[in-house]
Amino acid sequence: MNRELHREITKELEETYIYKNAKYGDSFTETIDKLGMVSVAVRLNDKVNRINQLVQGSEDDESLADNLLDLANYSVMALMYMNKGDED
């Protein structure tokens, strides 16, 4: 794979993370704090279901690329949450 393309995508991933956290706040962490790590599986599953709909031709305002970025960001945020105790 192309390392430069990977770098560009991870930069876009970071920009998406910053934008969505500014827009929605840290609802991801709040939900995990309230419901536990199972909420991560639920969010990932919801996103995979949405991606499946888009792949099957769902005509919507959402893009496949945006949903893939969201899926990746949810995974990264889960890892960040898991490592949160290491910072304390």
N, CA, C and O atoms as a MOPAC input file, in Angstrom:
PM7 MOZYME 1SCF
protein

 N      0.83700 1    -1.18500 1     0.00000 1
 C      0.00000 1     0.00000 1     0.00000 1
 C      0.88300 1     1.25100 1     0.00000 1
 O      2.05400 1     1.20700 1     0.37800 1
 N      0.31900 1     2.30700 1    -0.41300 1
 C      0.98500 1     3.59000 1    -0.52700 1
 C      1.01800 1     4.29300 1     0.82900 1
 O     -0.03400 1     4.63300 1     1.37100 1
 N      2.19900 1     4.51300 1     1.37700 1
 C      2.35000 1     5.14300 1     2.70400 1
 C      1.84400 1     6.57800 1     2.71100 1
 O      1.25300 1     7.03300 1     3.69100 1
 N      2.08000 1     7.28600 1     1.61700 1
 C      1.62500 1     8.67700 1     1.53600 1
 C      0.09800 1     8.74900 1     1.55400 1
 O     -0.47300 1     9.61700 1     2.21400 1
 N     -0.55100 1     7.86100 1     0.84700 1
 C     -2.01000 1     7.81600 1     0.85800 1
 C     -2.52100 1     7.48300 1     2.25700 1
 O     -3.50600 1     8.06200 1     2.71200 1
 N     -1.85700 1     6.55600 1     2.93600 1
 C     -2.22100 1     6.21300 1     4.31300 1
 C     -2.12400 1     7.44700 1     5.20600 1
 O     -3.01200 1     7.70000 1     6.02000 1
 N     -1.06200 1     8.19900 1     5.05500 1
 C     -0.85800 1     9.41900 1     5.83000 1
 C     -1.97500 1    10.42500 1     5.55500 1
 O     -2.48400 1    11.05000 1     6.48500 1
 N     -2.35500 1    10.58400 1     4.30200 1
 C     -3.43500 1    11.51000 1     3.93100 1
 C     -4.75700 1    11.08100 1     4.56500 1
 O     -5.51000 1    11.91100 1     5.07300 1
 N     -5.02800 1     9.78000 1     4.53000 1
 C     -6.28400 1     9.27500 1     5.09800 1
 C     -6.29500 1     9.44000 1     6.61500 1
 O     -7.32000 1     9.81600 1     7.18500 1
 N     -5.18000 1     9.16700 1     7.27100 1
 C     -5.16100 1     9.32500 1     8.72700 1
 C     -5.26400 1    10.79900 1     9.11500 1
 O     -5.79300 1    11.11900 1    10.17900 1
 N     -4.77000 1    11.69300 1     8.27300 1
 C     -4.96000 1    13.13100 1     8.52000 1
 C     -6.44100 1    13.47800 1     8.39700 1
 O     -6.97000 1    14.22900 1     9.21600 1
 N     -7.10300 1    12.94400 1     7.39400 1
 C     -8.54100 1    13.17200 1     7.23400 1
 C     -9.30800 1    12.56700 1     8.40800 1
 O    -10.30500 1    13.12800 1     8.86200 1
 N     -8.84200 1    11.43200 1     8.88800 1
 C     -9.44100 1    10.79200 1    10.05300 1
 C     -9.36500 1    11.72300 1    11.26100 1
 O    -10.34100 1    11.88400 1    11.99400 1
 N     -8.20400 1    12.33200 1    11.46100 1
 C     -8.02900 1    13.26500 1    12.57000 1
 C     -8.92800 1    14.49300 1    12.41100 1
 O     -9.53800 1    14.94900 1    13.37800 1
 N     -9.00600 1    15.02100 1    11.19800 1
 C     -9.86400 1    16.18200 1    10.94800 1
 C    -11.33100 1    15.85400 1    11.21400 1
 O    -12.06500 1    16.68000 1    11.75700 1
 N    -11.75800 1    14.66000 1    10.83500 1
 C    -13.11700 1    14.21200 1    11.09900 1
 C    -13.35600 1    14.09900 1    12.59500 1
 O    -14.40400 1    14.50900 1    13.09400 1
 N    -12.38500 1    13.54100 1    13.31200 1
 C    -12.47100 1    13.40500 1    14.77000 1
 C    -12.63700 1    14.77200 1    15.43200 1
 O    -13.50500 1    14.94800 1    16.28700 1
 N    -11.82000 1    15.72400 1    15.04600 1
 C    -11.87800 1    17.06900 1    15.62400 1
 C    -13.21300 1    17.73700 1    15.31000 1
 O    -13.84100 1    18.31800 1    16.19500 1
 N    -13.64100 1    17.65700 1    14.06800 1
 C    -14.90100 1    18.26800 1    13.64500 1
 C    -16.08800 1    17.68000 1    14.41000 1
 O    -16.91600 1    18.41800 1    14.94500 1
 N    -16.16400 1    16.35200 1    14.45800 1
 C    -17.31700 1    15.70700 1    15.09600 1
 C    -17.33100 1    15.95400 1    16.61000 1
 O    -18.40000 1    16.11800 1    17.19700 1
 N    -16.15000 1    15.98200 1    17.24700 1
 C    -16.12100 1    16.26000 1    18.68000 1
 C    -16.52900 1    17.70200 1    18.96500 1
 O    -17.16300 1    17.97300 1    19.98500 1
 N    -16.17400 1    18.62800 1    18.08000 1
 C    -16.59800 1    20.01800 1    18.24800 1
 C    -18.10800 1    20.13600 1    18.04600 1
 O    -18.77700 1    20.90500 1    18.73600 1
 N    -18.63300 1    19.37300 1    17.10200 1
 C    -20.05600 1    19.44500 1    16.77000 1
 C    -20.93400 1    18.73500 1    17.79600 1
 O    -21.98100 1    19.25500 1    18.18100 1
 N    -20.51100 1    17.54400 1    18.24300 1
 C    -21.35700 1    16.71500 1    19.09400 1
 C    -20.86400 1    16.58500 1    20.53200 1
 O    -21.56900 1    16.01900 1    21.36800 1
 N    -19.69100 1    17.08500 1    20.83700 1
 C    -19.12600 1    16.88300 1    22.16500 1
 C    -18.59300 1    15.46100 1    22.27800 1
 O    -18.50300 1    14.74000 1    21.28400 1
 N    -18.24600 1    15.06900 1    23.48500 1
 C    -17.66500 1    13.73900 1    23.69600 1
 C    -18.74000 1    12.75000 1    24.12900 1
 O    -18.63200 1    12.12800 1    25.18600 1
 N    -19.76400 1    12.61000 1    23.31700 1
 C    -20.85400 1    11.68400 1    23.64500 1
 C    -20.36900 1    10.23600 1    23.66500 1
 O    -20.94500 1     9.39800 1    24.35800 1
 N    -19.32300 1     9.94200 1    22.91300 1
 C    -18.77600 1     8.58700 1    22.87400 1
 C    -18.30500 1     8.16100 1    24.26800 1
 O    -18.69500 1     7.10500 1    24.76800 1
 N    -17.46000 1     8.99600 1    24.89200 1
 C    -16.95400 1     8.68300 1    26.23100 1
 C    -18.07500 1     8.69100 1    27.26000 1
 O    -18.11700 1     7.83500 1    28.14400 1
 N    -18.97300 1     9.64800 1    27.14800 1
 C    -20.10600 1     9.71400 1    28.07800 1
 C    -20.92700 1     8.43900 1    28.03400 1
 O    -21.36300 1     7.93800 1    29.07000 1
 N    -21.13800 1     7.91200 1    26.83400 1
 C    -21.91800 1     6.68300 1    26.68300 1
 C    -21.17700 1     5.48600 1    27.27000 1
 O    -21.78700 1     4.64900 1    27.93600 1
 N    -19.88300 1     5.39600 1    27.03300 1
 C    -19.10500 1     4.29400 1    27.61100 1
 C    -19.11700 1     4.38900 1    29.13400 1
 O    -19.29200 1     3.38400 1    29.82300 1
 N    -18.93200 1     5.59400 1    29.65500 1
 C    -18.95400 1     5.77200 1    31.10400 1
 C    -20.28400 1     5.32000 1    31.69900 1
 O    -20.32500 1     4.75800 1    32.79400 1
 N    -21.35800 1     5.56800 1    30.97700 1
 C    -22.68900 1     5.22700 1    31.47000 1
 C    -23.04400 1     3.75400 1    31.25200 1
 O    -23.59900 1     3.11200 1    32.14400 1
 N    -22.72600 1     3.21800 1    30.06900 1
 C    -23.20400 1     1.88500 1    29.69300 1
 C    -22.11500 1     0.82400 1    29.59600 1
 O    -22.41900 1    -0.36300 1    29.48300 1
 N    -20.84900 1     1.23500 1    29.63900 1
 C    -19.77000 1     0.27400 1    29.53800 1
 C    -19.30300 1     0.05500 1    28.10400 1
 O    -19.83000 1     0.63900 1    27.15700 1
 N    -18.30100 1    -0.80400 1    27.97700 1
 C    -17.67300 1    -1.06100 1    26.67600 1
 C    -18.61700 1    -1.70200 1    25.66600 1
 O    -18.35200 1    -1.65600 1    24.46400 1
 N    -19.70700 1    -2.29600 1    26.12800 1
 C    -20.65500 1    -2.87500 1    25.17300 1
 C    -21.19600 1    -1.78800 1    24.23400 1
 O    -21.59700 1    -2.08200 1    23.10800 1
 N    -21.20600 1    -0.53800 1    24.70000 1
 C    -21.69100 1     0.54800 1    23.84600 1
 C    -20.78400 1     0.75100 1    22.63300 1
 O    -21.23900 1     1.21400 1    21.58700 1
 N    -19.50500 1     0.40500 1    22.76900 1
 C    -18.59300 1     0.47600 1    21.62200 1
 C    -19.03900 1    -0.51800 1    20.55700 1
 O    -19.11900 1    -0.17600 1    19.37700 1
 N    -19.32500 1    -1.73700 1    20.97100 1
 C    -19.77700 1    -2.76100 1    20.01900 1
 C    -21.06900 1    -2.33500 1    19.33300 1
 O    -21.25200 1    -2.57900 1    18.14000 1
 N    -21.95400 1    -1.70600 1    20.07600 1
 C    -23.22200 1    -1.25100 1    19.49600 1
 C    -22.96900 1    -0.17700 1    18.44100 1
 O    -23.52300 1    -0.24000 1    17.34300 1
 N    -22.13300 1     0.80700 1    18.77100 1
 C    -21.83700 1     1.88000 1    17.79900 1
 C    -21.13800 1     1.32700 1    16.55500 1
 O    -21.46200 1     1.71600 1    15.43300 1
 N    -20.18600 1     0.42500 1    16.75500 1
 C    -19.49900 1    -0.16800 1    15.60700 1
 C    -20.46800 1    -0.97100 1    14.74900 1
 O    -20.42300 1    -0.90200 1    13.52100 1
 N    -21.33500 1    -1.72600 1    15.39500 1
 C    -22.31900 1    -2.52400 1    14.66200 1
 C    -23.27900 1    -1.62700 1    13.88700 1
 O    -23.59200 1    -1.91100 1    12.73100 1
 N    -23.74400 1    -0.55800 1    14.50400 1
 C    -24.63100 1     0.38400 1    13.80900 1
 C    -23.94600 1     0.95900 1    12.57300 1
 O    -24.55800 1     1.08000 1    11.51200 1
 N    -22.67600 1     1.31100 1    12.72100 1
 C    -21.94100 1     1.90000 1    11.60300 1
 C    -21.73500 1     0.87300 1    10.49400 1
 O    -21.86000 1     1.20700 1     9.31600 1
 N    -21.42200 1    -0.37400 1    10.85200 1
 C    -21.26400 1    -1.42900 1     9.84700 1
 C    -22.58600 1    -1.66600 1     9.11100 1
 O    -22.59300 1    -1.86100 1     7.89500 1
 N    -23.68500 1    -1.65100 1     9.83300 1
 C    -24.99800 1    -1.80100 1     9.18800 1
 C    -25.25900 1    -0.66300 1     8.21600 1
 O    -25.79300 1    -0.88800 1     7.12900 1
 N    -24.89100 1     0.55100 1     8.59100 1
 C    -25.08300 1     1.70200 1     7.71000 1
 C    -24.20500 1     1.57000 1     6.46700 1
 O    -24.65300 1     1.86000 1     5.35800 1
 N    -22.97300 1     1.14000 1     6.64400 1
 C    -22.06800 1     0.93300 1     5.51200 1
 C    -22.63900 1    -0.12600 1     4.57600 1
 O    -22.58800 1     0.02600 1     3.35500 1
 N    -23.17800 1    -1.18800 1     5.14400 1
 C    -23.79300 1    -2.23800 1     4.33500 1
 C    -24.94500 1    -1.68600 1     3.49700 1
 O    -25.08500 1    -2.04500 1     2.32800 1
 N    -25.76700 1    -0.81900 1     4.08000 1
 C    -26.86200 1    -0.20400 1     3.32500 1
 C    -26.32800 1     0.62600 1     2.16500 1
 O    -26.86000 1     0.56900 1     1.05600 1
 N    -25.28200 1     1.39300 1     2.42200 1
 C    -24.70700 1     2.23500 1     1.36700 1
 C    -24.09400 1     1.39600 1     0.25100 1
 O    -24.22700 1     1.72800 1    -0.92600 1
 N    -23.42100 1     0.30600 1     0.62500 1
 C    -22.81600 1    -0.57400 1    -0.37600 1
 C    -23.88500 1    -1.21500 1    -1.25400 1
 O    -23.66600 1    -1.45500 1    -2.44200 1
 N    -25.03700 1    -1.48800 1    -0.66100 1
 C    -26.13000 1    -2.11100 1    -1.41200 1
 C    -26.91800 1    -1.10400 1    -2.23600 1
 O    -27.88800 1    -1.47200 1    -2.89900 1
 N    -26.51200 1     0.16400 1    -2.20300 1
 C    -27.10900 1     1.14400 1    -3.09400 1
 C    -28.08600 1     2.10300 1    -2.45900 1
 O    -28.83900 1     2.76700 1    -3.17100 1
 N    -28.09900 1     2.19900 1    -1.14000 1
 C    -28.96500 1     3.16800 1    -0.48100 1
 C    -28.59200 1     4.56700 1    -0.94700 1
 O    -27.44200 1     4.98900 1    -0.83300 1
 N    -29.58300 1     5.27900 1    -1.47400 1
 C    -29.32700 1     6.64400 1    -1.92500 1
 C    -29.62700 1     7.57800 1    -0.77000 1
 O    -30.76800 1     7.70200 1    -0.32400 1
 N    -28.58100 1     8.23000 1    -0.29800 1
 C    -28.69600 1     9.06100 1     0.88600 1
 C    -27.68000 1    10.18700 1     0.77600 1
 O    -26.83700 1    10.18400 1    -0.12100 1
 N    -27.76000 1    11.14100 1     1.68000 1
 C    -26.79200 1    12.23200 1     1.69800 1
 C    -25.44900 1    11.79100 1     2.25900 1
 O    -24.43500 1    12.45600 1     2.04600 1
 N    -25.43700 1    10.67400 1     2.97300 1
 C    -24.20400 1    10.19000 1     3.58100 1
 C    -23.33900 1     9.48300 1     2.54000 1
 O    -23.84200 1     8.79600 1     1.65200 1
 N    -22.03500 1     9.66900 1     2.67200 1
 C    -21.14200 1     8.96300 1     1.75200 1
 C    -20.55100 1     7.73800 1     2.43000 1
 O    -20.45500 1     7.67800 1     3.65600 1
 N    -20.16500 1     6.78200 1     1.63500 1
 C    -19.50400 1     5.58200 1     2.13100 1
 C    -18.19600 1     5.97000 1     2.81600 1
 O    -17.86700 1     5.44400 1     3.87900 1
 N    -17.45500 1     6.88800 1     2.20600 1
 C    -16.17500 1     7.31300 1     2.77900 1
 C    -16.36500 1     7.91800 1     4.16800 1
 O    -15.59900 1     7.60900 1     5.08100 1
 N    -17.36800 1     8.77100 1     4.34400 1
 C    -17.61900 1     9.37300 1     5.65700 1
 C    -17.93200 1     8.31800 1     6.70500 1
 O    -17.46900 1     8.41300 1     7.84200 1
 N    -18.70500 1     7.32500 1     6.33500 1
 C    -19.06400 1     6.26600 1     7.27300 1
 C    -17.86700 1     5.38300 1     7.61200 1
 O    -17.74400 1     4.91500 1     8.74400 1
 N    -16.99000 1     5.15100 1     6.64700 1
 C    -15.77700 1     4.38500 1     6.91800 1
 C    -14.85700 1     5.15700 1     7.85800 1
 O    -14.23500 1     4.56600 1     8.74100 1
 N    -14.76700 1     6.47300 1     7.67400 1
 C    -13.98800 1     7.29900 1     8.59500 1
 C    -14.57900 1     7.23900 1     9.99900 1
 O    -13.84300 1     7.12800 1    10.97900 1
 N    -15.90800 1     7.31100 1    10.09900 1
 C    -16.56200 1     7.21500 1    11.40900 1
 C    -16.25000 1     5.87700 1    12.07800 1
 O    -15.96000 1     5.83200 1    13.27300 1
 N    -16.30700 1     4.79900 1    11.31500 1
 C    -16.02300 1     3.47000 1    11.85500 1
 C    -14.59100 1     3.40600 1    12.38900 1
 O    -14.34900 1     2.90000 1    13.48500 1
 N    -13.66600 1     3.91600 1    11.61600 1
 C    -12.26700 1     3.92200 1    12.04800 1
 C    -12.09000 1     4.78800 1    13.29600 1
 O    -11.37900 1     4.40700 1    14.22600 1
 N    -12.73700 1     5.94700 1    13.31200 1
 C    -12.62400 1     6.82700 1    14.47200 1
 C    -13.22200 1     6.19700 1    15.72000 1
 O    -12.66100 1     6.34100 1    16.80600 1
 N    -14.34100 1     5.50500 1    15.59100 1
 C    -14.91000 1     4.81800 1    16.75600 1
 C    -13.91400 1     3.80700 1    17.31400 1
 O    -13.77000 1     3.68100 1    18.53000 1
 N    -13.23400 1     3.09400 1    16.43900 1
 C    -12.23700 1     2.11800 1    16.88100 1
 C    -11.08000 1     2.80900 1    17.60400 1
 O    -10.64000 1     2.34900 1    18.65700 1
 N    -10.59300 1     3.90500 1    17.04100 1
 C     -9.49800 1     4.64400 1    17.66800 1
 C     -9.94500 1     5.21800 1    19.01300 1
 O     -9.19900 1     5.15900 1    19.99000 1
 N    -11.15000 1     5.76900 1    19.06900 1
 C    -11.63800 1     6.34100 1    20.32300 1
 C    -11.80000 1     5.26700 1    21.39100 1
 O    -11.57500 1     5.53300 1    22.57200 1
 N    -12.18200 1     4.07200 1    20.99700 1
 C    -12.28100 1     2.96900 1    21.96100 1
 C    -10.90300 1     2.64000 1    22.52000 1
 O    -10.75500 1     2.41100 1    23.72100 1
 N     -9.89500 1     2.61700 1    21.65500 1
 C     -8.52400 1     2.38500 1    22.11900 1
 C     -8.05700 1     3.51000 1    23.03500 1
 O     -7.38900 1     3.25900 1    24.03800 1
 N     -8.40300 1     4.74200 1    22.69500 1
 C     -8.05500 1     5.87700 1    23.54200 1
 C     -8.70000 1     5.72800 1    24.91200 1
 O     -8.06300 1     5.98000 1    25.93500 1
 N     -9.95200 1     5.32100 1    24.93200 1
 C    -10.66300 1     5.13200 1    26.19700 1
 C     -9.99800 1     4.03600 1    27.02400 1
 O     -9.81600 1     4.18300 1    28.23300 1
 N     -9.64200 1     2.94900 1    26.37100 1
 C     -9.00800 1     1.83400 1    27.06600 1
 C     -7.66300 1     2.23900 1    27.65600 1
 O     -7.26900 1     1.73400 1    28.70700 1
 N     -6.95300 1     3.15200 1    26.98300 1
 C     -5.63300 1     3.59400 1    27.43600 1
 C     -5.70300 1     4.81100 1    28.35000 1
 O     -4.67900 1     5.28000 1    28.84600 1
 N     -6.89700 1     5.31400 1    28.56800 1
 C     -7.09200 1     6.50600 1    29.39500 1
 C     -6.48400 1     6.34200 1    30.77400 1
 O     -5.89900 1     7.29000 1    31.30000 1
 N     -6.60400 1     5.17500 1    31.37000 1
 C     -6.06700 1     4.92500 1    32.69700 1
 C     -4.56000 1     5.03300 1    32.73900 1
 O     -3.98200 1     5.31800 1    33.78800 1
 N     -3.91200 1     4.80300 1    31.58900 1
 C     -2.44900 1     4.89000 1    31.53700 1
 C     -1.96600 1     6.32200 1    31.72200 1
 O     -0.84200 1     6.55000 1    32.16900 1
 N     -2.82800 1     7.30000 1    31.37400 1
 C     -2.45700 1     8.70300 1    31.48300 1
 C     -2.58400 1     9.21000 1    32.90800 1
 O     -1.87300 1    10.13400 1    33.30200 1
 N     -3.48500 1     8.61700 1    33.68700 1
 C     -3.76400 1     9.09300 1    35.04700 1
 C     -2.64400 1     8.74800 1    36.00500 1
 O     -2.72000 1     9.07600 1    37.18800 1

